[in-house]
Amino acid sequence: MKILLNILNLILLNFLPLFVVAQEANPAKVEMADILHENGKIYLVVLVLLTIFAGIIFMLVRMEMKLNRLEKNRQV
């Protein structure tokens, strides 16, 4: 097990500099984001993402409430 961890660490340490070097010093501007921001459509994108996120949170909370109710009924 210890040998496997040492091999994994060795591989990770050898390839880590490749990932660091692959990043650009001055990333290019994202034109799509600029266009959406100029047109005011970026707010629509944010609204849609927030709606999806709120829906997922709502579903998880509702599912947790149902599971708690089922656990209480099973214990009785």
Backbone as JSON Lines, residues from 0, in Angstrom:
{"i":0,"aa":"M","n":[0.83,-1.19,0.0],"ca":[0.0,0.0,0.0],"c":[0.87,1.25,0.0]}
{"i":1,"aa":"K","n":[1.92,1.21,0.82],"ca":[2.8,2.36,0.91],"c":[3.56,2.57,-0.4]}
{"i":2,"aa":"I","n":[3.92,1.48,-1.06],"ca":[4.62,1.58,-2.34],"c":[3.71,2.22,-3.38]}
{"i":3,"aa":"L","n":[2.43,1.83,-3.37],"ca":[1.47,2.4,-4.31],"c":[1.31,3.9,-4.09]}
{"i":4,"aa":"L","n":[1.24,4.32,-2.84],"ca":[1.14,5.75,-2.54],"c":[2.39,6.5,-2.97]}
{"i":5,"aa":"N","n":[3.56,5.9,-2.79],"ca":[4.8,6.54,-3.22],"c":[4.84,6.69,-4.73]}
{"i":6,"aa":"I","n":[4.39,5.67,-5.45],"ca":[4.36,5.74,-6.91],"c":[3.38,6.81,-7.36]}
{"i":7,"aa":"L","n":[2.23,6.86,-6.73],"ca":[1.23,7.87,-7.07],"c":[1.75,9.29,-6.82]}
{"i":8,"aa":"N","n":[2.41,9.48,-5.69],"ca":[3.0,10.79,-5.38],"c":[4.09,11.16,-6.38]}
{"i":9,"aa":"L","n":[4.88,10.2,-6.78],"ca":[5.94,10.45,-7.74],"c":[5.36,10.87,-9.09]}
{"i":10,"aa":"I","n":[4.33,10.19,-9.53],"ca":[3.67,10.54,-10.8],"c":[3.06,11.94,-10.69]}
{"i":11,"aa":"L","n":[2.37,12.2,-9.6],"ca":[1.73,13.5,-9.42],"c":[2.76,14.63,-9.41]}
{"i":12,"aa":"L","n":[3.86,14.44,-8.71],"ca":[4.88,15.48,-8.62],"c":[5.6,15.68,-9.95]}
{"i":13,"aa":"N","n":[5.67,14.64,-10.77],"ca":[6.32,14.78,-12.08],"c":[5.44,15.53,-13.07]}
{"i":14,"aa":"F","n":[4.13,15.34,-13.0],"ca":[3.23,15.95,-13.98],"c":[2.65,17.28,-13.51]}
{"i":15,"aa":"L","n":[2.78,17.63,-12.26],"ca":[2.25,18.88,-11.75],"c":[2.85,20.11,-12.44]}
{"i":16,"aa":"P","n":[4.16,20.17,-12.69],"ca":[4.7,21.34,-13.39],"c":[4.12,21.51,-14.79]}
{"i":17,"aa":"L","n":[3.74,20.44,-15.45],"ca":[3.15,20.56,-16.78],"c":[1.84,21.32,-16.73]}
{"i":18,"aa":"F","n":[1.04,21.09,-15.7],"ca":[-0.23,21.78,-15.58],"c":[-0.02,23.26,-15.26]}
{"i":19,"aa":"V","n":[0.98,23.55,-14.46],"ca":[1.25,24.93,-14.07],"c":[1.78,25.72,-15.26]}
{"i":20,"aa":"V","n":[2.63,25.12,-16.06],"ca":[3.21,25.8,-17.21],"c":[2.17,25.99,-18.3]}
{"i":21,"aa":"A","n":[1.18,25.12,-18.36],"ca":[0.19,25.19,-19.42],"c":[-0.72,26.41,-19.3]}
{"i":22,"aa":"Q","n":[-0.73,27.07,-18.16],"ca":[-1.58,28.24,-17.99],"c":[-0.91,29.47,-18.59]}
{"i":23,"aa":"E","n":[-1.71,30.28,-19.25],"ca":[-1.18,31.49,-19.87],"c":[-0.99,32.58,-18.82]}
{"i":24,"aa":"A","n":[-0.01,33.42,-19.05],"ca":[0.23,34.53,-18.13],"c":[-0.85,35.6,-18.28]}
{"i":25,"aa":"N","n":[-1.22,35.91,-19.52],"ca":[-2.27,36.89,-19.78],"c":[-3.4,36.21,-20.54]}
{"i":26,"aa":"P","n":[-4.4,35.71,-19.82],"ca":[-5.48,35.02,-20.54],"c":[-6.24,35.99,-21.44]}
{"i":27,"aa":"A","n":[-6.66,35.49,-22.59],"ca":[-7.4,36.32,-23.54],"c":[-8.78,36.65,-22.98]}
{"i":28,"aa":"K","n":[-9.29,37.81,-23.35],"ca":[-10.63,38.2,-22.88],"c":[-11.67,37.31,-23.54]}
{"i":29,"aa":"V","n":[-12.7,37.02,-22.82],"ca":[-13.79,36.21,-23.34],"c":[-14.76,37.14,-24.05]}
{"i":30,"aa":"E","n":[-14.83,37.03,-25.35],"ca":[-15.66,37.95,-26.13],"c":[-17.14,37.72,-25.87]}
{"i":31,"aa":"M","n":[-17.54,36.46,-25.7],"ca":[-18.95,36.17,-25.5],"c":[-19.48,36.86,-24.24]}
{"i":32,"aa":"A","n":[-18.68,36.82,-23.16],"ca":[-19.1,37.46,-21.92],"c":[-19.21,38.97,-22.1]}
{"i":33,"aa":"D","n":[-18.3,39.54,-22.86],"ca":[-18.36,40.99,-23.09],"c":[-19.6,41.37,-23.88]}
{"i":34,"aa":"I","n":[-19.91,40.57,-24.9],"ca":[-21.09,40.85,-25.73],"c":[-22.37,40.72,-24.9]}
{"i":35,"aa":"L","n":[-22.44,39.65,-24.08],"ca":[-23.62,39.47,-23.24],"c":[-23.76,40.62,-22.23]}
{"i":36,"aa":"H","n":[-22.65,41.07,-21.71],"ca":[-22.7,42.15,-20.74],"c":[-23.12,43.46,-21.4]}
{"i":37,"aa":"E","n":[-22.63,43.72,-22.6],"ca":[-23.01,44.95,-23.3],"c":[-24.5,44.98,-23.63]}
{"i":38,"aa":"N","n":[-25.04,43.82,-24.0],"ca":[-26.45,43.76,-24.37],"c":[-27.37,43.63,-23.17]}
{"i":39,"aa":"G","n":[-26.81,43.41,-22.0],"ca":[-27.63,43.24,-20.8],"c":[-28.18,41.83,-20.66]}
{"i":40,"aa":"K","n":[-27.77,40.92,-21.52],"ca":[-28.28,39.55,-21.46],"c":[-27.56,38.71,-20.41]}
{"i":41,"aa":"I","n":[-26.46,39.21,-19.88],"ca":[-25.75,38.47,-18.86],"c":[-26.62,38.3,-17.63]}
{"i":42,"aa":"Y","n":[-27.49,39.28,-17.37],"ca":[-28.39,39.18,-16.23],"c":[-29.42,38.08,-16.42]}
{"i":43,"aa":"L","n":[-29.83,37.85,-17.65],"ca":[-30.74,36.75,-17.95],"c":[-30.06,35.41,-17.7]}
{"i":44,"aa":"V","n":[-28.8,35.32,-18.1],"ca":[-28.05,34.08,-17.87],"c":[-27.9,33.83,-16.38]}
{"i":45,"aa":"V","n":[-27.58,34.87,-15.63],"ca":[-27.45,34.72,-14.17],"c":[-28.78,34.34,-13.55]}
{"i":46,"aa":"L","n":[-29.87,34.93,-14.03],"ca":[-31.2,34.62,-13.5],"c":[-31.56,33.16,-13.75]}
{"i":47,"aa":"V","n":[-31.26,32.66,-14.95],"ca":[-31.55,31.26,-15.27],"c":[-30.72,30.33,-14.39]}
{"i":48,"aa":"L","n":[-29.44,30.65,-14.21],"ca":[-28.59,29.81,-13.35],"c":[-29.07,29.82,-11.9]}
{"i":49,"aa":"L","n":[-29.47,30.98,-11.41],"ca":[-29.97,31.06,-10.04],"c":[-31.28,30.28,-9.88]}
{"i":50,"aa":"T","n":[-32.13,30.34,-10.92],"ca":[-33.4,29.59,-10.87],"c":[-33.13,28.09,-10.83]}
{"i":51,"aa":"I","n":[-32.21,27.63,-11.64],"ca":[-31.87,26.2,-11.64],"c":[-31.29,25.8,-10.29]}
{"i":52,"aa":"F","n":[-30.39,26.61,-9.76],"ca":[-29.78,26.32,-8.47],"c":[-30.82,26.3,-7.35]}
{"i":53,"aa":"A","n":[-31.75,27.26,-7.37],"ca":[-32.81,27.3,-6.35],"c":[-33.71,26.07,-6.47]}
{"i":54,"aa":"G","n":[-33.99,25.64,-7.7],"ca":[-34.8,24.44,-7.89],"c":[-34.13,23.2,-7.33]}
{"i":55,"aa":"I","n":[-32.84,23.08,-7.54],"ca":[-32.11,21.93,-7.01],"c":[-32.11,21.95,-5.49]}
{"i":56,"aa":"I","n":[-31.88,23.12,-4.9],"ca":[-31.9,23.24,-3.43],"c":[-33.28,22.89,-2.9]}
{"i":57,"aa":"F","n":[-34.34,23.39,-3.56],"ca":[-35.7,23.11,-3.13],"c":[-35.98,21.61,-3.17]}
{"i":58,"aa":"M","n":[-35.57,20.94,-4.24],"ca":[-35.79,19.5,-4.36],"c":[-35.05,18.73,-3.27]}
{"i":59,"aa":"L","n":[-33.81,19.13,-2.98],"ca":[-33.04,18.45,-1.95],"c":[-33.65,18.63,-0.56]}
{"i":60,"aa":"V","n":[-34.11,19.84,-0.26],"ca":[-34.73,20.09,1.04],"c":[-36.02,19.29,1.17]}
{"i":61,"aa":"R","n":[-36.8,19.27,0.11],"ca":[-38.07,18.52,0.13],"c":[-37.82,17.02,0.3]}
{"i":62,"aa":"M","n":[-36.81,16.52,-0.4],"ca":[-36.48,15.11,-0.28],"c":[-36.0,14.77,1.12]}
{"i":63,"aa":"E","n":[-35.22,15.66,1.72],"ca":[-34.74,15.44,3.08],"c":[-35.9,15.42,4.07]}
{"i":64,"aa":"M","n":[-36.88,16.29,3.87],"ca":[-38.06,16.3,4.75],"c":[-38.83,14.99,4.62]}
{"i":65,"aa":"K","n":[-38.99,14.49,3.4],"ca":[-39.7,13.23,3.19],"c":[-38.94,12.07,3.83]}
{"i":66,"aa":"L","n":[-37.62,12.07,3.7],"ca":[-36.83,11.0,4.3],"c":[-36.92,11.03,5.82]}
{"i":67,"aa":"N","n":[-36.9,12.22,6.4],"ca":[-37.03,12.34,7.85],"c":[-38.38,11.81,8.31]}
{"i":68,"aa":"R","n":[-39.43,12.12,7.55],"ca":[-40.77,11.64,7.9],"c":[-40.83,10.12,7.81]}
{"i":69,"aa":"L","n":[-40.22,9.54,6.76],"ca":[-40.2,8.09,6.63],"c":[-39.4,7.42,7.75]}
{"i":70,"aa":"E","n":[-38.29,8.03,8.14],"ca":[-37.51,7.48,9.24],"c":[-38.27,7.52,10.55]}
{"i":71,"aa":"K","n":[-39.02,8.59,10.8],"ca":[-39.81,8.66,12.02],"c":[-40.9,7.6,12.02]}
{"i":72,"aa":"N","n":[-41.58,7.41,10.89],"ca":[-42.63,6.41,10.82],"c":[-42.09,5.0,10.97]}
{"i":73,"aa":"R","n":[-40.89,4.75,10.51],"ca":[-40.3,3.42,10.61],"c":[-39.88,3.11,12.04]}
{"i":74,"aa":"Q","n":[-39.47,4.12,12.79],"ca":[-39.02,3.9,14.17],"c":[-40.18,3.62,15.11]}
{"i":75,"aa":"V","n":[-41.36,4.09,14.78],"ca":[-42.52,3.93,15.67],"c":[-43.02,2.54,15.67]}
